[in-house]
Amino acid sequence: MLDEVQKNQTDFSLFSKLVKLKGFAPFLSAESALENLNDVTEGIMNGTLKTFLENQSVPTVKPGKKAKFALGVSDPKLGGCVKEELSIECISNETVLEIMRGIRMHIGKFIAGLEEGDVEKAQVGLGHSYSRSKVKFNIHRSDNMIIQAIAILDQIDKDINTFAMRVKEWYGWHFPELAKLIPEVKTYVSLVNHIKSKSNLKDEANYDGIVEVLDRDEDLAKSVIQASKISMGAELSAVDMVNVSSFASRVVSLVEYRQKLTEYLQNRMNAVAPNLTALIGETVGARLISKAGSLTNLAKAPASTVQILGAEKALFRALKTKGNTPKYGLIYHSSFIGRASAKNKGRISRYLANKCSISSRIDCFSDEVTDEFGKKMREQVEERLEFFDSGKVPRKNVDVMKEVMDLVAGSNGTTGEADGTKEEEKKKKKKKKKRKADDAEGETPADEEKPKKKKKKDKAGDEPMEEEKKRKKKRKKSKDADGKKKKKKKKQKD
């Protein structure tokens, strides 16, 4: 019917001869329409669809018999669900799709009472509500928040470094010796905001505040005060000092916000990808998720892609120039690669990428949120580093994963069930062994001759293998003899 449907699809007078309206059931509300649409996309048969098919008295199919009737379904997954629950034969092919396309085109003419534009308005409204519900229901567990947080964190790091250099240059005209004594950005900016003019260091009342800023380091505080007395810097006016201190306070607030953002990122990563965080850290894990686009994309990527993720320019340059491809990308910032020796960096990066791929898949597709897999994988990477240095053989991955599974099952209280199933399997094995022993004891003397007949036979001649082996040896000897004769003849001719 495919060609006939395609020819008559656009013309309603011809299409109405092929397709007739059997039954129609409108949705009672927009909420029920949205619920049915969500179930259809998931391949689930909703109660509304079930009652509709039952009311239409669609003929069922008994097992072992051919169906004279077939229900056309656009989604094969939904068709399988309908067949399981109602025993209705379902079909999903190109002809069904073409018929449904024609029905959508002429739906306003099939159903009386519909005006032009009613179907389109309903479709647009249902489409908007469906898209809104999909956006609200995020299957990626808020990994979009991680992508935004790590992007902001990287930008803030660049801004803090730029602003801190500007503070050092600006305040360096007044107190240049302070930059050498305190190289750390946060401490330096906080101290500038606290000291302001170096003449304030002469008061003993400021000593306690300086000690608090320097984390109770009294020796460093004394050296700062001593340097202020012999400083070669120029004096700044009150207006200039106000601008310097206000800019330094902005930088301090930016540093404090960075700490809060880091804590937020850590909490999000522990909630979304706990195993990846336990393995490689929240910062590197967040960068991997951000570079892949989502946690699902990272889980789908192979370990070789995860290994060089972030080094795309170097990879394509190496492919173009036919040079050595990069060994690592973003995972280079992990502490494991820094601890490995130069010759083992490629090995450990490949091993670490493999573990990152496994942990991201567990985080993405597992129902239970746990970080035990990531902790054990981190131990495996530590053992692999030790193996490269000392040669100590690490544990096998199968044993480690079994250990984690038992630990997770124990925390969920399912160890008893697992032990029960193991005991049942052992009992079944024992029963099988007993049956074999009983069968062996119950054999008659006439049956003792049967093993003699159970010799392996050749497929062609049905003869024992020993005789066939002898024949093969004879053939080889004859072939060798023929070969020697041919060589002699060639020599004689030459």
N, C-alpha and C positions, 0 to 999 in steps of 0.2 A: 504493500500500500504506500510505500514511501514516495514513489514518483507521482502517484495520483494525489496524495495529500499536498505535495509541494506545488503541483500545477493549480489546484483548486483552493489554495490557502487564502489568497488575497480576495477572492470573490465570495461574498457571504452566501449567495444563492446556490453556488456549487458546493461550498464547504458545509452548508447546513444539510446537504444530502448525505454527507459522510458522517457527520457528528450531530447527535441529538441530545437535548438536555434531559437527563434522567432524574436528577435531584439537585437541590441547591439549599444550603443552610448558611445564612449570614451570621457573622460574629455578633454576640450580644453587646459587646463594648470594645473600646480600643484596647483595654487592658487584656481582655481575652485574646484579641487578635495578636497582640505582642507576645503573649505567652505561647500561643500556638506557633508563631513564627520562630521563637527561640527553640522550641522543641523540635521543629522541623529541621532547623540548621544543625542541631545536635544528633539528628537521626532517631528521635524518640517519638513514639505515637502518643499523642495527647488524648485525653478522655473525650474531647469534643469530636475528634476524628473517628475515634472508636465507635461512639454512639451513632455517628452519621453513617458509617459503613454498616453497622448492625441494622439500622432502620431501613437502609436501602435493600436489605436482604440479598447481599452479594453472595453467590454460591461458593461454598467452601470445597476443598479438595481433600479426599481421603488419602491416607498414606498408601503408596504403591500403585496409585491410579493416575492416569493422565488427565490433565485439566482441559475442559472444553472452553473455559472462560478465563480471561487474564485481566488483571487490574493494572492499568498503566500508571507508573510512578516515575517521576523525574529523578528522584534520589534513590539509588540502589540500596543504600543503608536503611532508609526509611521503609523501602519495600521488604527488606529482610525482616524488619521488626513487625510489620503488618502480617507477614506470612507466619511468623512464629506465634503470635498471639491469637490471630483469627483464622489461620489455616486457609488463607486466600492466596491463590497463585498470582504473583506480581511479576511484571515485566518492565524493563527499563532499557530502551534502545533509541535509535535515532528517529524512528517513526513516531514513538510516543512523544518525544521532544518537539517534533514538528506539529503534531496534533495540539499539544499544549500551547505552542506559539500561536496557532490559529485561534484557539479559544481565547487567549488573552487579547488578541486583536479584535475579536467580535463579541466580547463578553457583554457589552452594552446592548447588543441586539438579541442575544440569547435570553436575557433576563428582562422581563417587562417591568416598567416603572422606573428604570434608570435613565437619567438625563445625560446629555453630553458633558463630560468633565467630572462627573461624580467619581468614576473609577480612578481617574488620574489624581484627584484630590486625596482620595483615600490611600492610594499608593504612596504619595509624597508624605502624608502624615505618618503612615506606618513606617516608612523608611527612616524618617527623622527620629521617631521614638526608638526604633531598633538600633540605629547608630548611637543614640544617646545612652542606651542601656549597655551597649558593648564598650563604650568609653568608660562608663562608670565601673563596669565589671572588668578589672584589669587582671588578666591571667598571669602577667609577668611579675606580680607581687611588688609593684611600685619600683621597678628598676629604672623607670624614667626619672624618678627623683634622684637616684644615684648618678645618672648621667649628668643631670644639671648640677648637682652638688660638686662633683669632681671637676667639672668645667669651671665653676666659680672659684673653687679652691686653687686651681692652677693659675687663673687670672689674678687672684689676690696675692699669690706668691710673687708673681712678676711685679705687681704694683707695690708691694711692701719693699721689695729690693730696690726698686727705682726711687721710692719716696725716702727710704733710709739713706741712700747715697746722697740724695738732695739735702737731707737734714745734716749729714756729716760735712758736706761742703759748706753749707750755710753757717752752721754752728762752729765749724773748724776755724773760721776767721777769729772767733772769740776765744775758743779753748781747744787748740789743735792737739794737745797731748792726750785728751780724753779718748780719742779714736784708737790710739795704740794700746791703752790700758784695757779698754772694753771693746773687743771686736764683735761681740754678739749684737745683732740688730735690735732685738726687743729690749734688752737691758740698756743699750746705749740710748735709745729713743726715750725710754722711761726715765732714765737719769737726767737727760736734757730737760724733759718736762718738769722734773722735780727741782733741779738746781737753778735753771734759768740763768742768772748771772753768776759768774764764778766768784764774785765778791760775797755772795751769800754763804760760801763755804767757810768763811771765817767765823761765823756764829756756831757755837757748839750745839745749839738746838737742832741744827740741820743734820748733825752726825747720825742720829738714830734713824732718821728718814732715809739717809743714804745707805745705811746698813741693811734696812728692810728691802730697798730696791735691789741691792746686790746679794740677796739671799743669805743674810747674816754672815757675810764675808768681811770681817773687821779689818783684816790686813789690806784687802783691796780698797776698802773705804779710806783707810789712812793714806794709801799711796795716791788716791785721787785728790785728797785734800792737800797733800804735799806738792803734787804736780800743779795744783791751782795757784800755789804761792809763788812758784817760779815760772809760771806760764808766760809765753812770748806773744800771746794773742792780743788782738786790738780790742778796745772797749766798744761795745755796741750801745746805741741810744735806746731809750725806753720803748720807742715805737717799733724799732727793729726787733728788740727782744720779745715784745708781745706777739709779733708775727711769727717769730721762730718757735716760741712756746706753743702757740695755737696750732701751728702745723705739726709739731711734735705730738701734741695731744691727739690730733686726728690719726696720726700713724699708730699711736698706742691703741686707740679704739679699734683700728683696723686689725691689729695683731690679736686683740681680744676676740673680735668677731671670727677670726680665722680659727681660733681654738674651739669656739662653740660650733663652727661649721664642721670641724674635724670630728667632734663628738657626735654630731648629727649623722655624719657619713658613716661612722663606725656603727652606730645603732641601726641604721638602714641596712648596711651590709650584713650585720649579724641576723637581721630579720629576713632578708631576701636571699643571700648566698652565704650561709654560715660555714659550710665546708670549704668554699673557696677562700673565705676570710681567714679561717683557721690555718689553711695551708700556706698562703702567700701574702696575707696581710690585706687590710681594707683598702689601702691606697692603690696598690698594684692591681688588686682584683677589680676595683671600681674602674680603673683605666682600661682594663681588658674588656669589661662589659660595655664601657662607653665606645671603645674602638669597634667592637663587634656590632653595636647598635642596640642590642638587648641581650638579656640572659639566655633567651631561647636561641638566638643566633650564635652565641658563644658555645652553647651546648651542642648545636648542630655541626659546628666547625670541627674538623679533624685536629689531632694533636700537632701535626706538622704546620697547620695554619696558625694555631695558637702560639707556636714557638716563635714565628717571625711576625706576629701581629704588631704593627707599629713600625716595621722596617720595610715598608713597601717600596720606598724610593731606592734603598740600597739593593733590594731584590731585583727590581727591574733594570737598574743600572748594571748589576752583575750579569743578568741574562742578556742584555744588549752587548756588553763588552766581552761576554764569555769568560767572566772572572769567577772568583769564589763567592758563593751565595752567603748571606748573613746567617749567623748561628742563632741569634736571639733578637727579639724586639723589645717590647715593654717588660718582659720578664727579666730583662737584664738588671732592673732596679731591685730585684729580690736579693735578699742577703745570701741565699744559697750560692748564686753564681759568683758573687764577690768573694766568698770563702773558698771556692774551688780554685785549683791551680790552673795555669794558662792552658795546659794540654787537655784538661778535663772540663773546661768551661762548656764546650760543645756537647759533651756527653750529659752533663748535669742539666743543661738547658733542655735537651731533648726529653730527659726523664721527667723533669719538672713540668714541662708542657703536657706530657702524657697524664700526669696526676691532676693538673689543672683542668684538663678536658673531662676526666672522670668526675671530679668534684663538682664541676659546673653542671654536668648532666644529672647528678644526684640532686643538686639543689633545685634544678628546673623541673624535674619530673617526679620527684618523690613527694608523697603525701605528708609524711611526718618530717617536721623541721628539727634537725639535729646536726651538731658539728663534730660528732665522734669520728665520722669518716675522714674529715679534713685533718683532725689531730693525728690519726693513725697514718695517714699519707705523709704528713710532715715528719713523723718518726721514720717512715720509709726513706724519705729523701735524706734525712740525717744519716741513716744506715748506709745509703749509697755513697754519700760523701766519705764516710769512714772506710768503706770498701775501696774507694779510689786511693786513699792514703795508706791504709794498713793491710788491705787484702782480706779483711774479715767478711765472710759471706753473709749478706743480708737475708732477712726472712722472705719467703715467697709471698707473692701478692694474694694467692688463694687463702693461705693460712691467716693473713692479716684481715682479709675481708670477712672470713668466717668468725674470727674473734670479734670484729665490730658488730656483725649481725647478731651474735649471741648476746653481746653487751646491750645492744638496742632492744632486742627482744626481752632481755631481763628487766630493763627499765620500764618496758610496757606491760610486764607481767604475763608474757606469753611463753615463758620457758617451760612451764608444765605441759602445755599443749605440744610443744616441739619434742620434749622428752617422751611424751606419750606416743607420738607418731613414730619416733625412733624405736621404742620398745615393740610397737606393733609390727614394724618392718623386720625386726630381729625374730619375732615369733613366726612370721610368715616364712622367713628363710629357713628356720629350724624345721617347720612343717614340710617344706620342699625336700630338705635333706632326708627326713624320715621316710617320705614317700619313695624317694629313690632307693633307699636302703631296703625297704619292704619289697619293692619291685625286683631288686637284685636277688633277695632271698627266695622269692616265690617262683623263680625260673625253674623249669623242668629240665631233665638231662637232655631231652631232645633239642631244647633251646640252646644248649651249650655249643652246638655246632654252628650256630648263626654267626658268631664273630669271625669264623673262617671265611664266610661269604662276604663280610664287610670290608673286603680289600678294595683299595682305590683302583678304579678301572679307567682305561682310556676311553674317551668319548667315541672314537671312530671304530675300534675293534672290539670293545668290551673285554679286554685282556688285562691281566694283572700288570701293575706298574713295573715290577721287577723284570719281567720278560721284555717289556717295552724298552727299559733302560739298556738291557743287553743288545737289543736290536740297534738302538741308537749308537752304541759304541762300535758295533760292526760297521754301520754306515759311515761313521767318522773315519775308521781305519781304511775302508775302501776308497773314500774321498781323498784321504792323504796319499794313498798309493797311486790313485789316478793323477793327482797333482804332481807327484814325483816323476811319473812317466812322461807327462806333458813337458816338464822342465828338461828332462833328458833329451826329448825329441827336438826341443828348441835349440839346445846346445849343439846337437848334431847338425841341425840345419845351418846354424851360424858357422 
